[in-house]
Amino acid sequence: MDQIERLAGLLVEFYERFSSWEQGVVKETGITLPQMHTLEILGAAGQLRMKELAEKMGITTGALTVMVDRLVRAGLVARQPNQEDRRSIRVALTPEGEKYFQEHHQLHHQLTHELASALEPEELTALLAIIPKLNASF
């Protein structure tokens, strides 16, 4: 097996394990994984225009509108007029949405700590240099 094939297998395995972990964590919240990712992005970035949020999520504004409608009904996000551009709407977390974000963010932090503790310090340093390069490839 060559290195590229081995890397492909390892990436798929990591993705599957991480996805399974995410599904298990989100399952208890009563919202979907894409909805939680929406809350995560808003929690990290603050309020965003719908177009900006759709771009960060890699989905269309139409698909985002449906998701945001559901999150508004659940009381987790709110639409707000954009003071700088009256033609656009900004989306922000409500206090309840902030609570979901903080809880999920803490779980991510715990998992990251567990994963990092399995690495030697120089391996962690290397990983921190490699992941941004991989992310930039997308």
GUTORLUM-655726 format. One record per residue (C-alpha): residue number from 1; residue in one letter; x, y, z. Coordinates in steps of 0.02 Angstrom, whole numbers. Example, Ala and Ser with C-alpha at 12.3 -4.5 7.8 and 13.67 -1.06 7.14 Angstrom:
2
<r seq="1" type="a" x="615" y="-225" z="390"/>
<r seq="2" type="s" x="684" y="-53" z="357"/>
//
This chain:
138
<r seq="1" type="m" x="0" y="0" z="0"/>
<r seq="2" type="d" x="73" y="167" z="-49"/>
<r seq="3" type="q" x="73" y="320" z="66"/>
<r seq="4" type="i" x="-72" y="408" z="-21"/>
<r seq="5" type="e" x="-183" y="256" z="-8"/>
<r seq="6" type="r" x="-137" y="234" z="175"/>
<r seq="7" type="l" x="-170" y="418" z="209"/>
<r seq="8" type="a" x="-339" y="406" z="123"/>
<r seq="9" type="g" x="-387" y="260" z="233"/>
<r seq="10" type="l" x="-330" y="349" z="391"/>
<r seq="11" type="l" x="-424" y="508" z="346"/>
<r seq="12" type="v" x="-583" y="410" z="312"/>
<r seq="13" type="e" x="-564" y="316" z="477"/>
<r seq="14" type="f" x="-535" y="479" z="574"/>
<r seq="15" type="y" x="-684" y="562" z="488"/>
<r seq="16" type="e" x="-798" y="414" z="530"/>
<r seq="17" type="r" x="-743" y="409" z="712"/>
<r seq="18" type="f" x="-761" y="598" z="731"/>
<r seq="19" type="s" x="-930" y="597" z="644"/>
<r seq="20" type="s" x="-991" y="457" z="755"/>
<r seq="21" type="w" x="-935" y="554" z="909"/>
<r seq="22" type="e" x="-1023" y="712" z="845"/>
<r seq="23" type="q" x="-1184" y="617" z="807"/>
<r seq="24" type="g" x="-1184" y="541" z="980"/>
<r seq="25" type="v" x="-1158" y="708" z="1065"/>
<r seq="26" type="v" x="-1287" y="802" z="961"/>
<r seq="27" type="k" x="-1416" y="663" z="974"/>
<r seq="28" type="e" x="-1451" y="711" z="1154"/>
<r seq="29" type="t" x="-1485" y="894" z="1110"/>
<r seq="30" type="g" x="-1637" y="866" z="1000"/>
<r seq="31" type="i" x="-1563" y="963" z="854"/>
<r seq="32" type="t" x="-1473" y="900" z="699"/>
<r seq="33" type="l" x="-1286" y="902" z="671"/>
<r seq="34" type="p" x="-1298" y="1036" z="534"/>
<r seq="35" type="q" x="-1402" y="1143" z="652"/>
<r seq="36" type="m" x="-1270" y="1122" z="787"/>
<r seq="37" type="h" x="-1135" y="1170" z="662"/>
<r seq="38" type="t" x="-1235" y="1328" z="626"/>
<r seq="39" type="l" x="-1237" y="1369" z="811"/>
<r seq="40" type="e" x="-1050" y="1333" z="822"/>
<r seq="41" type="i" x="-1009" y="1452" z="681"/>
<r seq="42" type="l" x="-1118" y="1590" z="752"/>
<r seq="43" type="g" x="-1048" y="1560" z="926"/>
<r seq="44" type="a" x="-870" y="1578" z="864"/>
<r seq="45" type="a" x="-898" y="1720" z="739"/>
<r seq="46" type="g" x="-1040" y="1818" z="816"/>
<r seq="47" type="q" x="-1185" y="1878" z="713"/>
<r seq="48" type="l" x="-1166" y="1855" z="525"/>
<r seq="49" type="r" x="-1260" y="1901" z="368"/>
<r seq="50" type="m" x="-1351" y="1752" z="294"/>
<r seq="51" type="k" x="-1235" y="1752" z="145"/>
<r seq="52" type="e" x="-1080" y="1750" z="256"/>
<r seq="53" type="l" x="-1150" y="1608" z="361"/>
<r seq="54" type="a" x="-1195" y="1506" z="206"/>
<r seq="55" type="e" x="-1018" y="1529" z="139"/>
<r seq="56" type="k" x="-940" y="1473" z="304"/>
<r seq="57" type="m" x="-1051" y="1319" z="303"/>
<r seq="58" type="g" x="-1024" y="1279" z="119"/>
<r seq="59" type="i" x="-1210" y="1277" z="80"/>
<r seq="60" type="t" x="-1329" y="1384" z="-22"/>
<r seq="61" type="t" x="-1424" y="1528" z="56"/>
<r seq="62" type="g" x="-1585" y="1435" z="11"/>
<r seq="63" type="a" x="-1534" y="1283" z="114"/>
<r seq="64" type="l" x="-1477" y="1396" z="254"/>
<r seq="65" type="t" x="-1644" y="1488" z="256"/>
<r seq="66" type="v" x="-1736" y="1326" z="292"/>
<r seq="67" type="m" x="-1613" y="1282" z="431"/>
<r seq="68" type="v" x="-1619" y="1456" z="508"/>
<r seq="69" type="d" x="-1810" y="1452" z="504"/>
<r seq="70" type="r" x="-1805" y="1293" z="609"/>
<r seq="71" type="l" x="-1677" y="1367" z="729"/>
<r seq="72" type="v" x="-1782" y="1525" z="748"/>
<r seq="73" type="r" x="-1936" y="1418" z="789"/>
<r seq="74" type="a" x="-1831" y="1323" z="917"/>
<r seq="75" type="g" x="-1780" y="1489" z="996"/>
<r seq="76" type="l" x="-1594" y="1461" z="964"/>
<r seq="77" type="v" x="-1559" y="1600" z="838"/>
<r seq="78" type="a" x="-1639" y="1766" z="794"/>
<r seq="79" type="r" x="-1642" y="1864" z="633"/>
<r seq="80" type="q" x="-1594" y="2047" z="652"/>
<r seq="81" type="p" x="-1596" y="2190" z="528"/>
<r seq="82" type="n" x="-1423" y="2233" z="461"/>
<r seq="83" type="q" x="-1391" y="2413" z="512"/>
<r seq="84" type="e" x="-1259" y="2433" z="375"/>
<r seq="85" type="d" x="-1363" y="2360" z="233"/>
<r seq="86" type="r" x="-1552" y="2360" z="249"/>
<r seq="87" type="r" x="-1566" y="2232" z="109"/>
<r seq="88" type="s" x="-1483" y="2096" z="212"/>
<r seq="89" type="i" x="-1523" y="2009" z="375"/>
<r seq="90" type="r" x="-1401" y="1959" z="510"/>
<r seq="91" type="v" x="-1419" y="1800" z="612"/>
<r seq="92" type="a" x="-1365" y="1789" z="793"/>
<r seq="93" type="l" x="-1377" y="1666" z="936"/>
<r seq="94" type="t" x="-1512" y="1691" z="1066"/>
<r seq="95" type="p" x="-1465" y="1662" z="1249"/>
<r seq="96" type="e" x="-1531" y="1484" z="1231"/>
<r seq="97" type="g" x="-1428" y="1461" z="1071"/>
<r seq="98" type="e" x="-1276" y="1527" z="1162"/>
<r seq="99" type="k" x="-1304" y="1394" z="1296"/>
<r seq="100" type="y" x="-1307" y="1256" z="1164"/>
<r seq="101" type="f" x="-1151" y="1328" z="1085"/>
<r seq="102" type="q" x="-1056" y="1337" z="1250"/>
<r seq="103" type="e" x="-1102" y="1159" z="1298"/>
<r seq="104" type="h" x="-1051" y="1090" z="1129"/>
<r seq="105" type="h" x="-893" y="1195" z="1123"/>
<r seq="106" type="q" x="-843" y="1126" z="1293"/>
<r seq="107" type="l" x="-866" y="948" z="1229"/>
<r seq="108" type="h" x="-755" y="989" z="1079"/>
<r seq="109" type="h" x="-626" y="1060" z="1198"/>
<r seq="110" type="q" x="-629" y="902" z="1304"/>
<r seq="111" type="l" x="-611" y="789" z="1151"/>
<r seq="112" type="t" x="-468" y="896" z="1084"/>
<r seq="113" type="h" x="-380" y="884" z="1251"/>
<r seq="114" type="e" x="-398" y="695" z="1250"/>
<r seq="115" type="l" x="-333" y="681" z="1072"/>
<r seq="116" type="a" x="-188" y="799" z="1104"/>
<r seq="117" type="s" x="-138" y="705" z="1261"/>
<r seq="118" type="a" x="-107" y="551" z="1153"/>
<r seq="119" type="l" x="30" y="647" z="1060"/>
<r seq="120" type="e" x="208" y="690" z="1104"/>
<r seq="121" type="p" x="239" y="879" z="1113"/>
<r seq="122" type="e" x="333" y="880" z="948"/>
<r seq="123" type="e" x="193" y="780" z="865"/>
<r seq="124" type="l" x="66" y="908" z="925"/>
<r seq="125" type="t" x="175" y="1049" z="858"/>
<r seq="126" type="a" x="186" y="961" z="690"/>
<r seq="127" type="l" x="-2" y="931" z="686"/>
<r seq="128" type="l" x="-35" y="1114" z="723"/>
<r seq="129" type="a" x="73" y="1159" z="573"/>
<r seq="130" type="i" x="-4" y="1028" z="457"/>
<r seq="131" type="i" x="-191" y="1051" z="487"/>
<r seq="132" type="p" x="-198" y="1233" z="426"/>
<r seq="133" type="k" x="-112" y="1177" z="266"/>
<r seq="134" type="l" x="-240" y="1040" z="241"/>
<r seq="135" type="n" x="-383" y="1160" z="278"/>
<r seq="136" type="a" x="-315" y="1283" z="149"/>
<r seq="137" type="s" x="-324" y="1144" z="18"/>
<r seq="138" type="f" x="-513" y="1152" z="24"/>
//
